[in-house]
Amino acid sequence: MTDAPRLPSVRRRVARLSIRARLMLIGLAGVAGALLIGGVSLYAVLTTSLGRSVEGSARASAEQVALLVDAGRVPDPVPVSGAQVVQVLDAQGRVVAGSVTADRMTSLVTPDELRRALAGEQVVVSGNRSGLSGRLQVAAVPAGAAVSSGRQFAVVAAAPTGDIEQSARTLRTLLLWIFPLLLAVLAAIAWRVIGAALAPVEALRRGAERIDESSSETDRLPVPPTRDEVSALATTLNAMLDRITVARRRQRAFVADAAHELRSPLASMRTQLEVAQRLGEGGDLPAELLADVDRLSTLVDDLLILARAGDAAATRRSSEVDVTALLADVAGRYASARVPVGTAPGLAGRRLLSRAVPDDLVRALTNLVDNAVRHARTRVVLDATSVGHQVEVTVTDDGHGISAGDRERVFDRFTRLDEARDRDSGGSGLGLPITRALLLRSGGDVHLEDASPGVRAVVRLPTNP
C-alpha cells in the first residue's frame, strides 16, 4: 500500500530534473543494466568453466585408475597428480585401494553421492572427509568389468576446489569495485558529452532571454553551424521572429498613421471651438467640449510617441545632459502646480552628467512629475545622485501610494488603477508606458518604490563616458 503513492512522487522528482540530468540518468541506467547482466554472465561462465575443468581433471584420473583396475594391476598406493584424492570401492562401498592422501577405512562419498556421481551429476563434498580443507569436486567411473573374477568396482577421484573459489572471490571483488568506478567515469563523460550536445540549446535559451521590447529588430537567435534538429529549430524560431517583427512594424505604422491623420482634424476642431467660444457664435457651447478635445489631442500625441518609440531607436542620437540643471528646469515649470514641486536640498551642488536623448528625457521626467502632482497631498521632490556607473533620478510624492503588486502593472499601456479612474484626476494610462519606452531608448529604465507615504519613481540613466 505504501509503494503506490511513491511512484508519482518519484516521477515528479525526475520530471523536475533538467534534460541533461535525465538523459544522463537514463544512459547510466542502461549501462548499469548491461554491466550487471554482463558481470553476472561472466561470473557464471567463468565459475562453470573452472568447475568443469576441475571435474574433467578428476574424471580423467578416475578413468586412468579404472583402466588399471580392469587390467588387474592396481598399485598400492594409487598414483595421482597434484592434490587429488582417489579411492577404489567395491560393490559394498568398501575401500579396496586408494591414493596416499585417501582414507583407507571410510569411503569419500556416501552411497547416494556415489550413485549420482556415476550418473554424471556434479557432486561436491567436504574436504574434512579426507583430512583436507575446503571442498572437493568428485568424479566417479565404474571399473572391473574385464576382471576374470567378475567383481564390480567404482573409482572415485576428487579434486580440491579452493583455486576455483579463490578465483570466484577475486572476480566478485573486482566486479564490485570496478563497476561503480566505471559508472562514475561514464557519468562524468556522459555529463560532459550531453552538455556539449545541449550547448546550442542553451545558446538559444540565452539568446531568447535577451530579446525583449528594448532589443533591436535585427536581433536574432544564434544558429548552430550543424545541420541537425537544433539548427532547424533555431532557423524556424528566427523565421518566427521575422514574422513578429513585420507584424510589429505594421502595427506601429498603423498607429502612427492613425494618430498622424487624427491630429489635423482635432487641431481644426479645437481652433473652431475656441473661435466659436470667443465670438459667441452658435449659442452656448458645452463646458467640457474643449476639455474633451484637449484630452483627445493628448491621447493622439501619446499614441504617436509610442508608435515611433521603437522605430526611432536607431535614428535618435544621445548627447551629454546635465541632469542637475534639467531637474531644476523641470521643477521651475510647475511653479503654479496644485502642490509645490521642488528639488532636494544639496542637489544644486552636484554635477551629474548623463548620456541620453534630451527631448526624450525631458518628456519622461515631465510625465513622472505630472503623475506625482496628480496624486501628491502636499509636495513633490526631485532628486538625483550618482550610483556606480549610473545616475539615479527620483521623483517622490506623498500621496496614497501604490501597492507592491501594481507597481509594475502600471507600466502596461492603458492601465489605470482604481484611485485614478475618474476623468478629472486620472490620465489616459499611457504616461508611464511612454516614460519607460523613452528611457529604454536612451539606455535607462524606471521603476516604482514605496516612499512611505507615497510613491518614489526611480530613473536609472547611463553616465556620460
VENHUZI-V972968 format. One record per residue. N is the residue number from 1. PSI is psi in degrees with one decimal (none if undefined). OMEGA is omega in degrees with one decimal (none if undefined). Layout:
[[N	PSI	OMEGA] [N	PSI	OMEGA]]
This chain:
[[1	-28.4	-177.2] [2	-15.2	-177.6] [3	-32.6	-175.9] [4	-46.3	179.9] [5	-20.7	-177.7] [6	-28.7	-177.1] [7	-48.3	176.3] [8	-34.7	178.6] [9	-42.0	177.9] [10	-41.3	178.7] [11	-40.6	179.4] [12	-39.8	179.0] [13	-41.1	178.5] [14	-38.3	-179.3] [15	-26.8	179.4] [16	-12.4	178.9] [17	158.3	177.2] [18	162.1	178.4] [19	-38.2	179.4] [20	-45.9	180.0] [21	-40.8	-179.4] [22	-41.7	177.5] [23	-40.0	179.4] [24	-41.7	179.1] [25	-41.8	179.1] [26	-44.3	178.9] [27	-43.8	179.6] [28	-37.3	177.8] [29	-42.8	177.5] [30	-44.5	179.8] [31	-41.5	179.6] [32	-41.3	177.1] [33	-42.9	178.7] [34	-42.5	178.7] [35	-38.7	179.2] [36	-46.6	178.7] [37	-43.5	179.6] [38	-40.9	179.9] [39	-44.9	178.8] [40	-41.1	179.0] [41	-43.1	178.4] [42	-44.0	179.9] [43	-44.4	-178.9] [44	-43.8	-179.2] [45	-42.7	-177.7] [46	-47.1	-179.8] [47	-39.9	177.6] [48	-42.7	-180.0] [49	-44.1	179.0] [50	-39.4	178.2] [51	-42.6	178.3] [52	-34.4	178.2] [53	-44.0	178.9] [54	-42.4	178.7] [55	-39.5	178.3] [56	-38.9	178.0] [57	-42.3	179.1] [58	-38.9	179.9] [59	-37.8	178.1] [60	-41.5	177.6] [61	-41.1	179.7] [62	-39.6	179.6] [63	-36.9	177.3] [64	-42.1	178.2] [65	-36.2	179.0] [66	-35.9	176.5] [67	-38.4	177.2] [68	-37.9	178.2] [69	-41.6	179.8] [70	-31.6	-179.7] [71	-4.7	-179.1] [72	23.8	-178.2] [73	63.5	179.8] [74	112.3	178.7] [75	162.0	177.4] [76	112.9	5.9] [77	160.6	179.5] [78	130.7	179.2] [79	136.9	178.0] [80	168.2	177.4] [81	137.9	177.9] [82	-140.3	-176.6] [83	24.2	-179.8] [84	155.1	176.5] [85	126.0	-177.3] [86	135.0	174.0] [87	142.9	173.2] [88	119.1	-176.0] [89	144.3	175.8] [90	-173.3	-175.2] [91	-24.5	179.1] [92	3.9	177.8] [93	15.0	178.2] [94	147.9	-178.6] [95	121.1	179.2] [96	-19.1	177.2] [97	160.2	-179.3] [98	170.6	178.0] [99	179.1	-176.1] [100	-40.3	-176.6] [101	-0.6	-176.6] [102	147.8	176.0] [103	130.4	-177.9] [104	-4.1	-176.5] [105	-38.1	-173.3] [106	135.4	178.6] [107	146.1	179.9] [108	-25.4	-176.8] [109	155.4	175.2] [110	165.4	178.4] [111	-40.3	179.5] [112	-41.5	178.7] [113	-35.7	178.0] [114	-41.8	178.8] [115	-42.9	180.0] [116	-40.5	179.6] [117	-39.7	177.4] [118	-27.4	178.3] [119	-2.4	178.2] [120	4.4	178.3] [121	158.4	179.7] [122	126.3	-178.4] [123	127.9	178.8] [124	128.2	-178.8] [125	166.2	178.8] [126	141.2	178.6] [127	-13.1	179.2] [128	-24.4	179.7] [129	-20.4	179.4] [130	14.2	178.8] [131	21.2	179.2] [132	157.4	176.3] [133	159.5	178.7] [134	-157.2	-179.4] [135	162.6	-177.0] [136	135.5	174.6] [137	123.0	-171.5] [138	139.1	171.5] [139	140.3	-177.6] [140	141.6	177.3] [141	147.7	176.3] [142	155.4	179.1] [143	168.3	175.5] [144	3.2	-178.8] [145	-29.9	-177.2] [146	-2.0	-179.2] [147	136.9	-175.6] [148	-26.5	-179.9] [149	-17.6	178.2] [150	8.8	179.6] [151	145.6	179.3] [152	136.0	179.0] [153	166.8	173.4] [154	132.2	177.7] [155	122.8	179.8] [156	123.5	177.7] [157	136.6	-179.3] [158	138.2	178.7] [159	139.5	-178.9] [160	144.5	179.8] [161	16.3	-178.2] [162	-40.3	178.9] [163	-38.8	178.2] [164	-45.5	-179.3] [165	-38.2	177.4] [166	-40.6	177.1] [167	-40.0	178.6] [168	-41.8	178.0] [169	-42.3	178.4] [170	-42.7	179.5] [171	-42.0	177.9] [172	-43.9	179.4] [173	-44.3	179.1] [174	-43.4	-179.6] [175	-40.9	-179.7] [176	-29.2	178.5] [177	-39.7	-174.5] [178	-39.5	-176.7] [179	-50.1	177.7] [180	-41.4	178.7] [181	-42.3	179.3] [182	-40.2	177.5] [183	-38.7	178.3] [184	-43.6	178.6] [185	-43.7	178.4] [186	-35.6	178.0] [187	-43.1	178.5] [188	-43.5	179.3] [189	-43.6	-179.6] [190	-39.0	179.7] [191	-43.8	179.7] [192	-43.6	-177.8] [193	-44.4	179.5] [194	-39.0	177.0] [195	-41.5	177.7] [196	-37.3	179.4] [197	-32.8	-179.3] [198	-0.1	179.6] [199	-42.7	176.3] [200	-34.3	177.7] [201	-41.6	177.4] [202	-38.0	176.4] [203	-40.2	176.3] [204	-41.3	-179.6] [205	-45.9	179.0] [206	-40.2	177.8] [207	-42.2	178.5] [208	-33.5	179.5] [209	-30.9	-178.9] [210	-20.6	-176.9] [211	118.4	176.4] [212	-163.9	-176.7] [213	-27.8	-178.0] [214	-4.4	-178.0] [215	156.8	176.4] [216	152.2	179.9] [217	-15.8	-179.5] [218	-4.3	179.3] [219	132.7	-179.6] [220	165.6	179.2] [221	146.2	178.8] [222	135.5	179.7] [223	120.2	179.0] [224	149.8	-179.7] [225	-11.5	-178.8] [226	164.4	176.8] [227	69.4	-178.7] [228	-168.7	-176.4] [229	-34.7	179.6] [230	-41.7	177.5] [231	-42.0	178.0] [232	-39.1	177.7] [233	-44.9	179.6] [234	-42.0	178.7] [235	-41.7	179.1] [236	-42.5	179.1] [237	-38.7	177.1] [238	-37.5	175.3] [239	-37.4	176.3] [240	-41.7	177.3] [241	-36.0	175.9] [242	-43.5	179.7] [243	-38.7	177.9] [244	-40.1	178.7] [245	-43.4	177.9] [246	-41.4	179.8] [247	-39.6	178.2] [248	-40.6	178.3] [249	-42.4	178.6] [250	-40.3	179.9] [251	-45.8	179.6] [252	-39.3	179.1] [253	-40.1	179.0] [254	-46.9	-179.1] [255	-42.1	-179.7] [256	-44.6	179.9] [257	-42.6	-179.6] [258	-44.5	179.5] [259	-40.8	-179.9] [260	-41.6	179.8] [261	-29.3	-178.9] [262	-22.1	-175.9] [263	-43.4	-177.1] [264	-51.3	178.4] [265	-34.3	178.3] [266	-40.8	177.9] [267	-40.4	178.2] [268	-42.8	178.4] [269	-42.1	-179.0] [270	-42.5	-179.5] [271	-45.0	-179.2] [272	-39.5	179.1] [273	-41.0	179.1] [274	-41.7	178.4] [275	-44.6	-179.6] [276	-38.0	179.6] [277	-36.5	-177.4] [278	-38.4	-177.1] [279	-13.1	178.5] [280	20.9	-179.8] [281	147.4	175.4] [282	17.3	177.8] [283	-165.9	-179.7] [284	130.4	177.2] [285	145.7	175.8] [286	138.5	-176.4] [287	-28.7	-175.3] [288	-0.8	-174.5] [289	-48.3	178.9] [290	-37.0	178.3] [291	-38.9	178.4] [292	-38.7	177.6] [293	-39.3	177.4] [294	-41.5	178.2] [295	-41.3	177.5] [296	-40.8	178.7] [297	-43.0	178.1] [298	-42.0	179.5] [299	-42.2	178.8] [300	-42.6	178.2] [301	-41.1	178.9] [302	-42.9	178.1] [303	-38.0	179.8] [304	-39.6	177.8] [305	-43.8	179.6] [306	-39.8	-178.1] [307	-33.2	-177.9] [308	-9.2	-175.0] [309	-43.0	-179.2] [310	-42.2	-177.5] [311	-30.9	-175.9] [312	0.3	-176.0] [313	-33.7	-176.3] [314	-13.0	-175.0] [315	-30.9	-179.5] [316	132.6	-177.9] [317	136.2	178.0] [318	159.6	178.6] [319	176.3	-179.4] [320	131.5	-178.0] [321	130.2	174.1] [322	101.6	-174.3] [323	-37.3	-179.7] [324	-48.4	179.7] [325	-36.1	-180.0] [326	-42.5	179.0] [327	-39.5	178.0] [328	-38.6	179.3] [329	-42.2	179.3] [330	-43.2	179.2] [331	-35.9	179.4] [332	-24.1	179.6] [333	-12.9	-176.7] [334	35.4	-179.7] [335	-31.5	-178.8] [336	24.3	-178.5] [337	169.3	-178.9] [338	-37.5	176.7] [339	156.7	179.4] [340	139.1	175.9] [341	117.9	-177.9] [342	173.5	178.2] [343	157.0	-179.1] [344	149.6	176.4] [345	137.9	179.7] [346	-8.4	-179.4] [347	-36.0	-176.9] [348	-25.3	-179.4] [349	-0.4	-179.9] [350	140.3	174.9] [351	105.6	-176.3] [352	119.0	-179.7] [353	141.1	179.7] [354	159.5	175.6] [355	110.4	-175.9] [356	171.9	172.6] [357	113.3	-172.0] [358	-48.4	-177.9] [359	-40.9	179.0] [360	-41.8	-178.5] [361	-40.8	178.5] [362	-44.4	-179.7] [363	-40.1	-179.6] [364	-46.3	179.6] [365	-36.6	177.8] [366	-41.6	177.3] [367	-43.4	-179.6] [368	-41.7	179.8] [369	-40.8	176.3] [370	-45.0	-179.5] [371	-40.3	179.7] [372	-42.9	179.3] [373	-35.8	-178.4] [374	-32.2	-173.0] [375	-5.5	-177.5] [376	153.7	176.2] [377	-48.8	-173.9] [378	-28.7	-174.7] [379	165.1	174.4] [380	132.0	-175.7] [381	131.5	175.7] [382	136.2	-179.4] [383	161.6	178.8] [384	148.0	177.4] [385	166.1	179.5] [386	128.4	179.6] [387	101.5	-179.3] [388	-125.6	178.7] [389	25.4	-179.5] [390	159.1	172.0] [391	125.6	-178.7] [392	118.8	178.6] [393	133.8	-179.9] [394	141.1	173.4] [395	111.6	-171.4] [396	132.6	173.3] [397	166.4	-179.8] [398	39.7	-177.7] [399	-153.2	-175.0] [400	-12.9	177.2] [401	174.3	179.5] [402	134.9	-180.0] [403	155.8	-176.4] [404	-34.5	-178.7] [405	-17.2	-178.1] [406	-4.6	-174.0] [407	-23.1	175.2] [408	-28.4	-178.0] [409	-27.7	-177.4] [410	-11.6	177.5] [411	-2.9	173.0] [412	148.8	-175.8] [413	139.1	178.7] [414	28.1	177.3] [415	123.2	175.3] [416	130.8	-179.9] [417	166.2	-175.8] [418	-35.1	-177.8] [419	-15.8	-174.2] [420	30.2	-174.1] [421	-16.8	-179.0] [422	153.5	-172.9] [423	-25.2	-176.3] [424	-41.6	-175.8] [425	-22.7	-176.9] [426	151.4	176.7] [427	-164.5	-179.1] [428	-9.9	-176.6] [429	14.1	-179.6] [430	-7.8	-176.0] [431	-52.2	-179.3] [432	-41.1	173.9] [433	-39.3	177.0] [434	-41.4	179.4] [435	-47.8	-179.9] [436	-41.4	-179.6] [437	-41.7	-179.9] [438	-39.4	179.8] [439	-37.9	176.8] [440	-34.1	179.2] [441	-25.4	177.7] [442	5.5	-179.9] [443	12.2	179.4] [444	-165.4	179.1] [445	171.2	-178.9] [446	145.1	172.9] [447	166.0	-176.8] [448	145.2	177.4] [449	162.4	176.7] [450	130.8	179.8] [451	-12.0	175.6] [452	76.9	0.9] [453	170.1	176.4] [454	-165.1	-176.0] [455	142.7	175.0] [456	117.6	174.9] [457	121.1	-176.0] [458	120.3	179.5] [459	127.2	176.0] [460	124.5	-179.7] [461	144.3	176.5] [462	142.3	178.2] [463	161.5	-179.9] [464	118.4	-177.0] [465	none	none]]
